[in-house]
């Protein structure tokens, strides 16, 4: 089917809208930055297009014909829609709508997601948040559009993704508040060796990563007795609460209501274990980089992690 719009100069519609607003050829020409003769020729082209005089001249200016009056409301609506489609208005979170899907490890989500949700509730109440634990396929899900962001260690991938550093977390030794070591200020090798361990890992950690962690302990001369390996923070904390076991975990856990009053953290005087650091990134596919809503969510997350780092 032939597209009849392809034969129409859309600038004519803009000119008609201005003429309907100004009711004067000279003022209309000034608004469109053209000469008066050019404006008169444009009016003649409009008359030919619509097969109607559109305006009659009087001492008080141009008076629209019924046909022109009939065109005014739909013309304004169409041109406003075209402008909104082509030119993105300034982003207003309070007017934003949609779902944001984030894949994030539980150990990170427990601190970051409640803070993000509060910001969304206060500033963008029509935006809904959905989170899930990190998945093996999170990079593929980002590329397909099923996910908007993921938070994890930096991945080796092609140039279709952007990685925004969120900071590096140093490890402390976590234990229950009534633990026999609770009164010690700094733990040493003997302390670490003397009690069983809960090993808390990020999801999707590989066998190579696990071997590297164990090698770090071996280099420190520590052969720990691990009673549980888990990626589930709540499970790990429950085991700590019911035993004298120790857990190396991120420093930022101290900020959570979940740990306050029940668990304490201790630094350790073991330089080799300082290598047990986790550097997290916010990962986003380039497909969403220019989305105003995604830009806003990204900025909120970066600010949340920056604020958390300043407290530690």
N, C-alpha and C positions, 0 to 999 in steps of 0.2 A: 504494500500500500504506500502511495506517495505521501511524504510528510510535507504538508502545505506550509508548515512553519518555516521550513528551510528556505522558502522564497521570500521571507519577510525580514526586513531589517529591524531587529528588536529595539534599536535606538529610537525608532518611530514611536514605540509604545511609551518610552520614557518621555519623549517630547510631548505626546498627548497628555500624559499625566501632569506635566508642568503647565501646559496650556489650560488644563482644567482648573489648576490651582491659581494661576495668575490672571487668567481671562484677559491677557494682554500680550501681543506679539513681541513688543520691545522688551518687556521685563522677562518674558520667557527666553528670549535670545540671550539676555545677559546671564541668566541662571545657567544656561547650557554652554556659555562661552562661545557663542557663534554670532554672526552678524544678523541684522534684522532681515535682509533679503534672503539669507539662507534659512531663517526661521519661516519666512513666508513660503519658500519652496517646500519646506518640510510639512507645513500645514496642507499644502496642495497634494502632496504625496499621501498624507493621511486621509484626505477626502477621497482620493482615488481608491485607497485600500479598503475603506469602509463604505464606499459608494454613498456618501452622505456629506452634506456641507459641514457638519459637526459644530460650526460656530457661525453666528451672524454678527456683523459689526454694528455697533450702536455708539451713541455719544458716550456711553458709560463703559465701553469696552466690548469684549467678545461675550456673546450670550450663547451657551451651549444648546444644541438641538436636543430633542428627546433621545436621539440615538447616542449622543455624547454623554448625556446624563445617565443613560442605561449602562454605558461602559465604565463609568467612573469607579464604582465600588469594586467590581471584580478586577479591574485593572490595578487598582491600588493593592488589593490582596495578593494578586499574582506577583507583582513587582516586589512587594515586601518579602514574599516567600523566596523568590529568586535571590534577593540580597542576603537573606539569612542563610540560604544554602551555600552561597559562594563565599561570603565573608563571615568567618566565625566571630560571633560576638564575644565580648569579654566574659570570661568564665565566672559564673556565680554559683558557688557550691550549694547555696540554699535552693537553687532551682534545678540542680542536677538530679538525674534519676538513673537507675541501673543497678546491676549486680557487679561486685568485684570479687573475684575468686583468687585466693592466695594459698599456696602450698608452703608450709612452714613446719620445721621440727617442733615437737611439743615443748622441748626445753627452751625454745626461743618464743614460741607462741604465747606461753603463759605470762610473759611480761609485755610483749609488744602488742598483741592483739587487743587486750582490754583497753590499752591507751589509744590505739587507733580507733576502736569502736566508740570511745568517748568523743573523740574529735569528729567522727562522722555524725554521731547523734547530735552534737552541738552545732555543727556547721552545714551538714549535708544530710538532713533527716530522711530524704527519699532514696538514699543510696543504701543498698543491702550488702552485707558482707558475708562471704562464705569461706571458711578455712578448712583445710584438711592437713593431715600429717604429710611429710614429704614423701613423694612416690618415686620409684625408679624411673618412671616415664615423665617426670615433671618437665623436662626440657622439650620433649615432643608435644606435651599438652600445651605448653606456652606457644609453640609454633602453630599449633592447630587452632588456637583461640579458646580452648577449653579452660585455660588458666590465664590470669592477668599478670600475676607476679609469683615468684617463688623466692624463698630465702634459704640459702644453703652456701656451702663452700663453693668457690669458683670452679666452674667446669671447663673442660677442654672442648670447645665447640667452634663452629664456623662463625663468621662475622654477622650472623643474624640476631645476635643477642647483645644487650648492654648489661654490664656488671657494675653496680654501685657499691663500693666498700661500706660496710656497716661497723667496722671495728674489729679488733682482735681481743678475744677473751682469754685472760690468764686463769689458771686453775688454782683452786684452794681445796683444802681437805675438809669435807663436810662430815659431821657426826651429830648424834642426838645430844640435846642440851645436858643430859645426865650421864654422859659418857665418861669413863675413867680418865680420858685425856682432856676433859672440858676445861680444866684449870690451867693447862699449859698454854703459853703464849705462842710458841713456835714449835712445830713438830720436827723431829729428826728422823734419820733412817730407821733407827730402832723402833720408834713409834709406828712408822708406816708398816714395818715388817710384823709387828707384834699382833696385829688385828686383821681379821678377814676383810675383804674388799667387795664392794658393789661396783661393777664397771658400767658406767653410764656412757653410752655412745650415741652419736647422731644416727638416725635411720640411714639405711643404704650404705653403711660403712663397709668397705671391701676387706677381704682377707689380707690383702697387702697392707691396708691401713691398720688392721688389728695387729699384724706382725710388727709394724713400726712402733705402735704404742708399747707392746711388750718389750721390744728392743730398747726403748727409752728407759724402762724400769731396769732391765738387765744392765744397761750401761751405768745406771746409778747404784748397782750392786744390790738391787731389791728383787727378791723373788716373792711376790705377793700371792696370798691365797685368795683367789676370786671365787666367791660363793654364788654370784649372780652377774650375768651379762645381760643388759637390757637397754632398749631405747626409750622405755617408758618412765618418765620422771616420777609420776605418782607411785608407781610400783617400787622404784628405787627408794624413795623417801619413806614409804611404809616399812620396807625392810630395815632401813636405818633406825627407824623409831622403835623397832622390836628387837634390836640386837646391838652389839658393840662394834658392828662393822663400820668401815670408813668408805668414803666415796670422794674421788676427785671430781669436782664439778666446777662450773663457771662461777666467777665472782659475783655476777649480777643476780644470782639466786637470792642474795641477801636483801634485795629490794622487794621481794614478794611476800604477801601476807601468809602464803602457804608455809614459808619457812620461819618467819619471825615467831619467837617464843617457843619453838619446838626444836630447831636445829641451829647449830653454830658452825662457823667456818674458821679454819686455822691456816695460817701460812706455814710453809715448810722450808727448812734450810737445806734444800737438796737442789743445787743448781741444775743438774741434768733434767729434772722434771719441769724446769721452766720451758723446755721445748714443747710441752704439751699445751699448745695454744691452738685456738680455733679462730680462723679469720672468716667472717661471714660476709656474704654479698646479697644485695637485692638484685634479682635477675628479672629482666623484662625483654620481651621480644620487640624488635624494631617496628613491628606492625602497629603497636599502640603508642609509639613515642610521641606522636603529635596529638593524641587525644587529650583534650583539656582535663577530663575527669581523671585519666591515668596520671597525668602530670601532677595533679593535686594530691592524689593518693600517694604517689611516690615521694613528694615533698614532705607529707605528713610522716611517713615511715622514716625518712632520713632524719627529720627533726627529732623523732622519738628516740632513735638510737643514739643520736648525738647528745641528747639530754641525759640519757642513761649512762653514757660513757663519762660525762662530766661529773656524775655523782660517785663514780667508783675510784 
